Amino acid sequence: MNKLQIRTKIILIYIAVLILTFSVTAIAIANITQRYIEQEVRGAGKQTISALAENLNFIFDNVTQFSNLIYFDDDVQESLISISQDYIEPKINKEINQSLSNIILSADYIASAFVFDKYLNSYSAYKVAPIYVDPQKITQTDWYTQMKAADGNGFFVHRSENVLQFPYRDDLNYISYIREIGNKENYEPIAILLLTIEAETFHKFFDKVSSAYDSQFFIVDATGEFIIPPKENVTQYQNYVAFDMKNGEVVTVADHTAVVVSKKLPHAEWTLMGSFKIRNIGKNIPFYAIIIGIMLLNIVVAVLYSAEVNRMIFDPLDAIALHMKLIETGKFVEMPVELSENEITRLKKVFNHMAASIEMLIEKVKEEEHVNAKSEINLIQAQINPHFLYNTLDAVSALALMEDHKKCFQMVQALGKFYRNSLNSGRDFITIEQEVASIVSYITILNIRYDNKIQFSYDIEEELKPVMMLKLLLQPVVENAVYHGIKEKEGSGAIHIKIYRDEDEIIFIITDDGCGMDDERIEQVLNGNVENSGFGIYSLIQRVKLYYHIENPIAIYSEIESGTEFIIRIKVV
């Protein structure tokens, strides 16, 4: 080394420093890129797992709704109450099995349905046979103890602790929904309801997402045990799950080959988890080739061409970094790509492709969330106030028996007008005049049933009558005023609706002089925690948010014994 010329030494030192500098740079860029990719994949994974969790919640909600149909089925109730001996009567068996079969045929997600009466006799319907039932094990199960402490509320458990056995499908994995059936009159327990959802139902949802995003999904319980395992490499995915003994919760284990995202499911102490691979993404970004190209170019041109190197290499990288910052702020601006083919242009193409993929994924998740919200609202709207219809028809029947033809005619005519405006041939919007007419029909029916206990009046600006609005906005509020305000007070009560325009909004003010509400109950009404309220104020809020994009469309002002005032805001269509 000492015999070498200074020029040679400088060149060698320069090359060594250059090699060292670029080596460090390569490592730093690799780590930064890895973290950036992990961050982007994690963000996309969280949105995907949230959308998937909404789909699963829809399954759980659907099963819960079908359990309500069984619970409130008059034939099932009458059959179960009439059981007085420890054997299955053919007529009762036929009635209950027929109701269960109807549920099985109507519910895509339910694989089997079982009812155990107070003597633990079993009644069943299922899509795939045979299923062996051992009812004697019921009282020995943990879920039986949990059911007795659940105060009539249903819950989901993994399998059934061998109460159900599948002779030809020993490895069948499924989730059970348990609920105690009580007498509708006195809430005395009369039976146990058990519905099953096979694991294949969940895997079908998982497969739709897995094929698109190179991912695996699974569900674990509070101890980290699989409820719905992944379809393949179960042992590998067990390494991603651990149980925190100190905090008593499931945690994910770090792994640079995949990003694991989790989300709690509200219907049980279970966690939905998704593993998103990142190795393939990393291979598509040729940063190693870029570093080597830059290093070789600098060795050749050295200091004399440093300015040219800066123009050719670092300026485009700055542009890429600028676009990265734009994407971080949510602005997916396509980066211009030169006609020349080199490492920088390939990086820009890959970057543009990655940005477009992320934007498409975000839009797809938003679209899925919108479709899910619309589906949930349509599901609620498809079940328009069944108890109101049943009670009204019962009242019509009573009037017909008493030969009160006038009131019978008035009630049937009002019922027809109410549902004609409510259904509106499946359209979501009607005129304000039609909406008020629907409320008039609704009040007419209630007044016939309750001996004109309700005094109703309204005040509408004339120019607002033909304006279109989302249907069935006023009915839940009026129903709440009648059943939770006027009906609970002595004597008659009054409801008044005022409708007027305020710039680009239409204001609905519904007031009553009922028994009023305290602040705690107002909070419950706004959050949907009050039962037996028709569609419910909470559902009304969600519909207005979805259709009008108003964050807080309802305000409630009330005092105990002084009445209640509801204010609804919508945009002028």
C-alpha positions as CSV (number, residue, x, y, z in Angstrom):
1,M,0.0,0.0,0.0
2,N,2.9,2.4,0.8
3,K,4.4,1.9,-2.7
4,L,1.2,3.0,-4.4
5,Q,0.9,6.5,-5.8
6,I,-1.3,9.0,-4.0
7,R,-3.6,9.2,-7.0
8,T,-4.1,5.5,-6.8
9,K,-4.6,5.7,-3.0
10,I,-7.1,8.4,-3.3
11,I,-9.0,6.4,-6.0
12,L,-8.9,3.3,-3.8
13,I,-9.9,5.2,-0.7
14,Y,-12.7,6.9,-2.6
15,I,-13.8,3.5,-4.0
16,A,-13.7,2.0,-0.5
17,V,-15.6,4.9,1.0
18,L,-18.1,4.7,-1.9
19,I,-18.5,1.0,-1.4
20,L,-19.0,1.5,2.4
21,T,-21.4,4.4,1.9
22,F,-23.5,2.5,-0.6
23,S,-23.5,-0.6,1.5
24,V,-24.8,1.3,4.5
25,T,-27.3,3.1,2.2
26,A,-28.4,-0.2,0.8
27,I,-29.1,-1.6,4.3
28,A,-30.9,1.5,5.4
29,I,-33.0,1.7,2.3
30,A,-33.8,-2.0,2.6
31,N,-34.9,-1.6,6.2
32,I,-36.9,1.6,5.4
33,T,-38.6,0.0,2.4
34,Q,-39.4,-3.1,4.5
35,R,-40.9,-1.0,7.2
36,Y,-42.8,1.1,4.7
37,I,-44.2,-2.0,3.0
38,E,-45.1,-3.5,6.3
39,Q,-46.9,-0.3,7.3
40,E,-48.8,-0.1,4.0
41,V,-49.7,-3.8,4.1
42,R,-50.8,-3.4,7.7
43,G,-53.0,-0.4,6.9
44,A,-54.6,-2.2,4.0
45,G,-54.9,-5.3,6.2
46,K,-56.8,-3.4,8.9
47,Q,-59.3,-2.2,6.4
48,T,-59.7,-5.6,4.9
49,I,-60.1,-7.3,8.3
50,S,-62.6,-4.6,9.4
51,A,-64.7,-5.3,6.2
52,L,-64.5,-9.0,6.8
53,A,-65.5,-8.6,10.4
54,E,-68.6,-6.7,9.3
55,N,-69.5,-9.6,7.1
56,L,-69.1,-12.0,10.0
57,N,-71.1,-9.8,12.2
58,F,-73.8,-9.9,9.5
59,I,-73.8,-13.7,9.8
60,F,-74.1,-13.6,13.6
61,D,-76.8,-11.0,13.5
62,N,-78.7,-13.1,10.9
63,V,-78.5,-16.2,13.1
64,T,-79.7,-14.1,16.1
65,Q,-82.7,-12.8,14.0
66,F,-83.7,-16.3,13.0
67,S,-83.5,-17.3,16.7
68,N,-86.0,-14.6,17.4
69,L,-88.4,-16.0,14.8
70,I,-88.3,-19.4,16.6
71,Y,-88.5,-17.8,20.0
72,F,-91.7,-15.8,19.1
73,D,-93.2,-18.4,16.9
74,D,-96.7,-18.9,18.3
75,D,-96.9,-22.6,17.3
76,V,-93.6,-23.3,19.0
77,Q,-94.6,-21.4,22.1
78,E,-98.0,-23.2,22.3
79,S,-96.4,-26.6,21.7
80,L,-93.6,-26.2,24.3
81,I,-96.0,-24.8,26.9
82,S,-98.4,-27.8,26.4
83,I,-95.7,-30.4,27.1
84,S,-96.6,-32.1,30.5
85,Q,-95.1,-35.5,30.2
86,D,-91.6,-37.0,29.6
87,Y,-92.2,-38.2,26.1
88,I,-92.5,-36.7,22.6
89,E,-96.1,-36.3,21.4
90,P,-96.3,-36.8,17.6
91,K,-98.4,-33.6,17.1
92,I,-96.0,-31.5,19.1
93,N,-93.0,-33.1,17.4
94,K,-94.5,-32.2,14.0
95,E,-95.3,-28.6,14.9
96,I,-91.9,-27.8,16.3
97,N,-89.9,-29.7,13.6
98,Q,-91.9,-27.9,10.9
99,S,-91.0,-24.5,12.4
100,L,-87.3,-25.6,12.6
101,S,-87.4,-26.9,9.0
102,N,-88.7,-23.5,7.8
103,I,-85.8,-21.8,9.5
104,I,-83.3,-24.2,8.0
105,L,-84.7,-23.6,4.5
106,S,-84.8,-19.8,4.9
107,A,-81.4,-19.4,6.6
108,D,-78.3,-19.9,4.4
109,Y,-75.9,-19.8,7.3
110,I,-77.7,-22.2,9.7
111,A,-76.7,-25.9,9.2
112,S,-78.9,-27.4,11.9
113,A,-81.5,-26.4,14.6
114,F,-82.4,-28.1,17.8
115,V,-85.0,-27.4,20.5
116,F,-84.8,-29.3,23.9
117,D,-87.9,-29.1,26.0
118,K,-88.0,-29.0,29.8
119,Y,-87.7,-32.8,29.9
120,L,-84.7,-32.6,27.5
121,N,-86.6,-34.2,24.6
122,S,-85.1,-33.0,21.4
123,Y,-86.7,-31.7,18.2
124,S,-84.5,-31.0,15.2
125,A,-84.0,-30.0,11.6
126,Y,-80.7,-30.2,9.7
127,K,-79.3,-29.9,6.2
128,V,-76.8,-32.8,6.4
129,A,-77.6,-36.1,8.3
130,P,-77.0,-38.0,10.5
131,I,-76.5,-36.2,13.8
132,Y,-76.6,-38.1,17.1
133,V,-78.0,-36.1,20.0
134,D,-77.1,-36.9,23.6
135,P,-79.4,-34.5,25.6
136,Q,-78.3,-36.0,29.0
137,K,-75.0,-34.2,28.6
138,I,-76.7,-30.8,28.4
139,T,-76.8,-30.1,32.1
140,Q,-73.2,-31.1,32.5
141,T,-71.9,-28.6,29.9
142,D,-70.3,-25.2,30.6
143,W,-72.6,-23.5,28.1
144,Y,-75.6,-24.7,30.1
145,T,-74.3,-22.9,33.2
146,Q,-73.6,-19.8,31.1
147,M,-77.1,-20.0,29.6
148,K,-78.7,-20.0,33.0
149,A,-76.7,-16.9,33.9
150,A,-77.4,-15.1,30.6
151,D,-80.9,-13.9,31.6
152,G,-82.5,-15.1,28.3
153,N,-79.8,-13.6,26.0
154,G,-78.3,-15.8,23.4
155,F,-74.6,-16.4,22.9
156,F,-72.1,-18.2,20.6
157,V,-69.9,-21.1,21.7
158,H,-67.5,-23.4,19.9
159,R,-69.1,-26.7,19.1
160,S,-71.5,-28.2,21.8
161,E,-69.3,-30.2,24.2
162,N,-70.4,-33.5,22.6
163,V,-74.1,-32.9,23.0
164,L,-74.1,-33.2,19.2
165,Q,-72.1,-35.9,17.5
166,F,-71.6,-36.5,13.8
167,P,-70.9,-40.2,13.1
168,Y,-69.6,-39.8,9.5
169,R,-68.0,-36.3,10.1
170,D,-66.0,-36.7,13.3
171,D,-63.8,-33.8,12.5
172,L,-66.6,-31.4,11.7
173,N,-65.9,-28.0,13.1
174,Y,-68.9,-25.7,13.8
175,I,-70.1,-22.8,16.0
176,S,-73.3,-23.1,18.1
177,Y,-75.7,-20.4,19.1
178,I,-77.3,-21.1,22.5
179,R,-80.5,-19.4,23.8
180,E,-83.0,-20.2,26.4
181,I,-86.6,-20.0,25.2
182,G,-89.0,-18.5,27.7
183,N,-92.8,-18.3,27.9
184,K,-93.7,-15.0,26.3
185,E,-96.4,-14.4,28.9
186,N,-94.3,-14.9,32.1
187,Y,-90.7,-15.4,30.8
188,E,-90.6,-18.8,32.6
189,P,-88.0,-21.1,30.9
190,I,-89.7,-23.7,28.7
191,A,-86.9,-24.9,26.3
192,I,-83.4,-24.6,25.0
193,L,-82.6,-23.5,21.4
194,L,-79.3,-24.6,19.7
195,L,-78.4,-23.4,16.2
196,T,-75.2,-24.5,14.4
197,I,-73.1,-22.7,11.8
198,E,-70.5,-24.9,10.1
199,A,-66.9,-23.7,9.7
200,E,-67.2,-24.0,5.9
201,T,-69.5,-21.0,6.0
202,F,-66.8,-18.8,7.4
203,H,-64.1,-20.3,5.0
204,K,-66.2,-19.3,2.0
205,F,-66.0,-15.6,3.2
206,F,-62.3,-16.0,3.9
207,D,-61.6,-17.6,0.5
208,K,-63.1,-14.6,-1.4
209,V,-60.6,-12.3,0.3
210,S,-57.6,-14.7,0.5
211,S,-57.5,-15.3,-3.2
212,A,-57.3,-11.5,-3.8
213,Y,-54.8,-10.5,-1.2
214,D,-52.6,-13.6,-0.7
215,S,-53.7,-13.9,2.9
216,Q,-55.1,-16.4,5.5
217,F,-57.8,-15.7,8.0
218,F,-58.8,-17.5,11.2
219,I,-60.7,-17.0,14.5
220,V,-59.3,-17.7,17.9
221,D,-60.8,-17.6,21.4
222,A,-59.6,-15.7,24.5
223,T,-56.8,-18.2,25.2
224,G,-55.4,-18.3,21.7
225,E,-57.1,-21.6,20.7
226,F,-58.5,-21.8,17.1
227,I,-62.3,-21.5,16.8
228,I,-62.1,-21.4,12.9
229,P,-58.5,-22.4,11.9
230,P,-56.9,-21.5,8.6
231,K,-57.4,-24.0,5.8
232,E,-53.7,-24.8,5.5
233,N,-50.4,-24.6,7.5
234,V,-52.3,-24.6,10.8
235,T,-49.0,-25.1,12.8
236,Q,-47.4,-22.2,11.0
237,Y,-50.2,-19.8,11.9
238,Q,-50.2,-21.0,15.5
239,N,-46.8,-19.3,15.8
240,Y,-48.5,-16.0,15.0
241,V,-50.8,-16.3,18.1
242,A,-49.8,-16.1,21.7
243,F,-51.6,-15.6,25.0
244,D,-50.6,-12.8,27.3
245,M,-50.9,-14.3,30.8
246,K,-50.4,-10.9,32.5
247,N,-53.1,-9.0,30.6
248,G,-55.2,-12.1,29.8
249,E,-55.6,-11.4,26.0
250,V,-54.6,-12.8,22.6
251,V,-51.6,-11.0,21.0
252,T,-49.9,-11.3,17.7
253,V,-46.2,-12.3,17.3
254,A,-44.0,-10.2,15.1
255,D,-42.8,-11.8,11.8
256,H,-41.2,-10.0,8.9
257,T,-42.6,-12.4,6.3
258,A,-46.2,-11.5,7.1
259,V,-48.3,-8.8,8.7
260,V,-50.8,-10.2,11.2
261,V,-53.9,-8.0,11.9
262,S,-56.6,-8.8,14.5
263,K,-60.0,-7.4,15.4
264,K,-62.3,-8.3,18.3
265,L,-65.7,-9.8,17.3
266,P,-68.5,-8.2,19.4
267,H,-70.7,-11.4,19.6
268,A,-68.2,-13.5,21.6
269,E,-64.9,-13.3,23.3
270,W,-63.2,-14.2,20.0
271,T,-60.7,-12.5,17.8
272,L,-60.7,-12.4,14.0
273,M,-57.1,-12.5,12.7
274,G,-55.6,-12.2,9.2
275,S,-52.1,-12.9,8.0
276,F,-51.0,-10.9,4.9
277,K,-47.8,-12.0,3.2
278,I,-45.2,-9.3,2.3
279,R,-42.4,-11.3,0.8
280,N,-43.8,-11.1,-2.8
281,I,-44.3,-7.4,-2.5
282,G,-40.7,-6.9,-1.4
283,K,-39.4,-8.8,-4.4
284,N,-41.1,-6.4,-6.8
285,I,-39.1,-3.4,-5.7
286,P,-35.6,-3.5,-7.3
287,F,-33.8,-1.2,-4.8
288,Y,-30.8,-3.5,-4.8
289,A,-30.4,-3.1,-8.5
290,I,-30.8,0.7,-8.1
291,I,-28.0,0.8,-5.5
292,I,-25.6,-1.3,-7.5
293,G,-26.3,0.8,-10.6
294,I,-25.7,4.0,-8.8
295,M,-22.5,2.7,-7.2
296,L,-21.0,1.4,-10.5
297,L,-21.9,4.7,-12.2
298,N,-20.2,6.7,-9.5
299,I,-17.1,4.6,-9.6
300,V,-16.8,5.2,-13.4
301,V,-17.5,8.9,-13.4
302,A,-16.2,9.7,-9.9
303,V,-16.2,13.3,-8.9
304,L,-16.2,14.9,-12.4
305,Y,-19.6,13.5,-13.1
306,S,-21.1,14.1,-9.6
307,A,-23.5,16.8,-10.8
308,E,-24.7,14.6,-13.7
309,V,-25.2,11.7,-11.2
310,N,-27.2,14.0,-9.0
311,R,-29.4,15.0,-12.0
312,M,-29.9,11.5,-13.2
313,I,-30.3,9.7,-9.9
314,F,-31.1,11.8,-6.9
315,D,-33.6,14.2,-8.5
316,P,-35.9,11.3,-9.6
317,L,-35.6,9.8,-6.1
318,D,-36.6,13.1,-4.6
319,A,-39.6,13.1,-6.9
320,I,-40.5,9.5,-5.8
321,A,-40.1,10.6,-2.1
322,L,-42.4,13.6,-2.8
323,H,-45.1,11.3,-4.3
324,M,-44.7,8.9,-1.3
325,K,-45.5,11.9,1.0
326,L,-48.5,12.7,-1.2
327,I,-49.7,9.1,-0.8
328,E,-49.2,9.3,2.9
329,T,-51.6,12.3,2.9
330,G,-54.2,10.3,0.9
331,K,-53.5,11.9,-2.5
332,F,-52.9,9.1,-5.1
333,V,-51.2,11.2,-7.8
334,E,-49.7,9.1,-10.7
335,M,-46.0,9.8,-11.1
336,P,-44.9,10.7,-14.7
337,V,-42.6,8.1,-16.3
338,E,-40.1,8.9,-18.9
339,L,-39.9,6.9,-22.2
340,S,-36.3,5.7,-21.4
341,E,-36.0,2.3,-19.8
342,N,-33.8,2.2,-16.7
343,E,-33.9,1.4,-13.0
344,I,-35.6,4.7,-12.1
345,T,-38.4,4.3,-14.6
346,R,-39.0,0.7,-13.5
347,L,-39.1,1.9,-9.9
348,K,-41.6,4.6,-10.9
349,K,-43.8,2.0,-12.8
350,V,-43.7,-0.3,-9.8
351,F,-44.5,2.6,-7.5
352,N,-47.4,3.7,-9.7
353,H,-48.7,0.2,-9.8
354,M,-48.4,-0.1,-6.0
355,A,-50.2,3.2,-5.5
356,A,-53.0,2.3,-7.9
357,S,-53.4,-1.1,-6.1
358,I,-53.6,0.6,-2.7
359,E,-56.1,3.1,-4.0
360,M,-58.2,0.4,-5.6
361,L,-58.1,-1.6,-2.4
362,I,-59.2,1.4,-0.3
363,E,-62.0,2.2,-2.7
364,K,-63.1,-1.5,-2.7
365,V,-63.1,-1.6,1.1
366,K,-65.2,1.7,1.2
367,E,-67.6,0.2,-1.4
368,E,-67.9,-3.0,0.6
369,E,-68.6,-1.0,3.8
370,H,-71.3,1.0,2.0
371,V,-72.9,-2.1,0.5
372,N,-72.8,-3.8,4.0
373,A,-74.5,-0.7,5.6
374,K,-77.1,-0.6,2.8
375,S,-77.8,-4.3,3.2
376,E,-78.3,-4.0,7.0
377,I,-80.7,-1.1,6.5
378,N,-82.6,-3.0,3.8
379,L,-82.8,-6.0,6.1
380,I,-84.3,-3.8,8.8
381,Q,-86.7,-2.2,6.3
382,A,-87.8,-5.6,5.0
383,Q,-89.2,-6.3,8.5
384,I,-91.5,-3.3,8.7
385,N,-92.9,-3.3,12.2
386,P,-94.3,-6.9,12.3
387,H,-95.7,-6.5,15.8
388,F,-97.6,-3.4,14.8
389,L,-99.1,-5.3,11.9
390,Y,-100.0,-8.3,14.0
391,N,-101.6,-6.1,16.7
392,T,-103.6,-4.2,14.2
393,L,-104.9,-7.3,12.5
394,D,-105.9,-8.7,15.9
395,A,-107.8,-5.5,16.6
396,V,-109.5,-5.7,13.2
397,S,-110.5,-9.3,14.0
398,A,-111.9,-8.2,17.3
399,L,-113.9,-5.4,15.7
400,A,-115.2,-7.8,13.1
401,L,-116.4,-10.1,15.8
402,M,-118.1,-7.3,17.6
403,E,-119.7,-6.2,14.2
404,D,-118.3,-2.7,14.6
405,H,-118.2,-2.3,10.8
406,K,-117.4,1.4,10.8
407,K,-114.3,1.2,13.0
408,C,-113.3,-2.0,11.3
409,F,-113.5,-0.2,7.9
410,Q,-111.6,2.8,9.2
411,M,-108.8,0.6,10.6
412,V,-108.4,-1.5,7.5
413,Q,-108.4,1.6,5.3
414,A,-105.8,3.4,7.5
415,L,-103.6,0.2,7.6
416,G,-103.7,0.0,3.8
417,K,-102.7,3.7,3.4
418,F,-100.0,3.3,6.0
419,Y,-98.3,0.4,4.2
420,R,-98.9,1.8,0.8
421,N,-96.9,4.9,1.7
422,S,-94.4,2.9,3.7
423,L,-93.6,0.3,1.1
424,N,-93.8,2.7,-1.9
425,S,-93.2,0.0,-4.4
426,G,-89.7,-0.6,-2.9
427,R,-88.5,3.0,-3.5
428,D,-86.6,4.7,-0.7
429,F,-88.0,8.3,-1.2
430,I,-91.5,9.7,-1.0
431,T,-92.9,13.2,-0.7
432,I,-93.2,15.0,2.7
433,E,-96.9,15.1,2.2
434,Q,-97.0,11.3,1.7
435,E,-94.8,10.8,4.8
436,V,-97.2,12.9,6.9
437,A,-100.2,11.0,5.5
438,S,-98.6,7.8,6.6
439,I,-98.3,9.2,10.1
440,V,-102.0,10.3,10.0
441,S,-102.9,6.7,9.1
442,Y,-100.7,5.3,11.8
443,I,-102.3,7.6,14.5
444,T,-105.8,6.7,13.2
445,I,-105.1,3.0,13.8
446,L,-103.7,3.7,17.3
447,N,-106.6,5.9,18.3
448,I,-109.1,3.2,17.3
449,R,-107.1,0.7,19.4
450,Y,-106.7,3.1,22.4
451,D,-110.0,5.0,22.4
452,N,-108.8,8.2,20.9
453,K,-106.1,8.7,23.5
454,I,-103.8,10.5,21.1
455,Q,-104.4,14.1,19.8
456,F,-102.4,14.7,16.6
457,S,-101.7,17.9,14.7
458,Y,-99.1,19.1,12.2
459,D,-97.9,22.3,10.6
460,I,-96.1,22.1,7.2
461,E,-94.9,24.9,4.9
462,E,-97.0,24.5,1.8
463,E,-94.0,24.6,-0.6
464,L,-92.4,21.6,1.2
465,K,-95.3,19.2,0.6
466,P,-94.1,17.9,-2.8
467,V,-90.4,17.8,-1.7
468,M,-88.9,14.3,-1.7
469,M,-87.5,12.8,1.5
470,L,-86.3,9.4,2.8
471,K,-89.4,7.4,3.8
472,L,-90.3,6.2,7.4
473,L,-88.3,8.9,9.2
474,L,-91.1,10.1,11.3
475,Q,-92.8,6.8,12.2
476,P,-90.1,5.6,14.7
477,V,-90.2,9.0,16.5
478,V,-94.0,9.0,16.7
479,E,-94.0,5.4,17.8
480,N,-91.5,6.2,20.5
481,A,-93.7,9.2,21.6
482,V,-96.8,7.0,21.8
483,Y,-95.4,3.9,23.5
484,H,-92.8,5.5,25.8
485,G,-94.4,8.9,26.4
486,I,-98.2,9.1,26.1
487,K,-99.1,5.5,26.7
488,E,-97.3,5.5,30.1
489,K,-99.2,8.6,31.4
490,E,-102.7,8.9,32.6
491,G,-105.3,10.4,30.4
492,S,-104.9,11.5,26.8
493,G,-101.8,13.0,25.2
494,A,-100.9,15.2,22.2
495,I,-98.3,14.9,19.4
496,H,-97.5,17.8,17.1
497,I,-95.2,17.8,14.1
498,K,-93.8,21.0,12.6
499,I,-91.9,20.9,9.3
500,Y,-90.0,23.9,7.8
501,R,-87.0,24.7,5.7
502,D,-83.8,26.3,7.0
503,E,-81.5,27.2,4.1
504,D,-80.5,23.8,2.5
505,E,-82.0,21.7,5.2
506,I,-85.5,20.5,6.2
507,I,-86.2,20.5,9.9
508,F,-88.8,18.2,11.5
509,I,-89.8,19.0,15.1
510,I,-91.9,16.3,16.8
511,T,-93.2,17.2,20.3
512,D,-95.3,15.3,22.8
513,D,-96.7,16.0,26.3
514,G,-95.9,12.5,27.6
515,C,-94.0,11.4,30.7
516,G,-90.7,12.6,29.3
517,M,-87.2,11.1,29.6
518,D,-84.1,11.7,31.7
519,D,-80.6,12.2,30.2
520,E,-79.7,8.5,30.7
521,R,-82.6,7.3,28.7
522,I,-82.0,9.9,25.9
523,E,-78.5,8.5,25.6
524,Q,-79.9,4.9,25.4
525,V,-82.4,5.9,22.7
526,L,-79.7,7.6,20.6
527,N,-77.5,4.5,20.9
528,G,-80.2,2.0,20.1
529,N,-80.2,0.4,23.6
530,V,-84.0,0.7,24.1
531,E,-86.1,-2.3,23.0
532,N,-89.5,-2.4,21.4
533,S,-89.1,0.9,19.5
534,G,-90.2,-0.1,16.0
535,F,-87.3,0.6,13.7
536,G,-85.6,2.3,16.6
537,I,-84.2,5.8,16.8
538,Y,-80.7,4.4,16.3
539,S,-81.6,2.8,13.0
540,L,-83.2,6.1,11.9
541,I,-79.9,7.9,12.7
542,Q,-77.9,5.3,10.6
543,R,-80.3,5.7,7.6
544,V,-80.0,9.5,7.6
545,K,-76.2,9.2,7.9
546,L,-76.1,6.8,5.0
547,Y,-78.4,8.7,2.6
548,Y,-77.8,12.4,3.6
549,H,-74.2,12.2,5.1
550,I,-75.2,14.1,8.2
551,E,-73.2,13.1,11.2
552,N,-75.6,14.1,14.0
553,P,-79.1,14.3,12.4
554,I,-81.1,14.0,15.6
555,A,-81.4,16.1,18.8
556,I,-83.6,15.1,21.8
557,Y,-84.8,17.5,24.5
558,S,-86.9,16.2,27.3
559,E,-87.9,16.6,30.9
560,I,-89.6,14.1,33.2
561,E,-93.4,14.7,33.3
562,S,-93.0,17.6,30.8
563,G,-92.9,15.8,27.4
564,T,-90.2,15.3,24.8
565,E,-89.1,17.2,21.6
566,F,-87.3,15.4,18.8
567,I,-85.5,17.4,16.1
568,I,-84.5,15.7,12.8
569,R,-82.4,17.4,10.1
570,I,-82.2,16.3,6.5
571,K,-80.9,17.9,3.3
572,V,-83.2,19.2,0.6
573,V,-83.3,16.8,-2.2
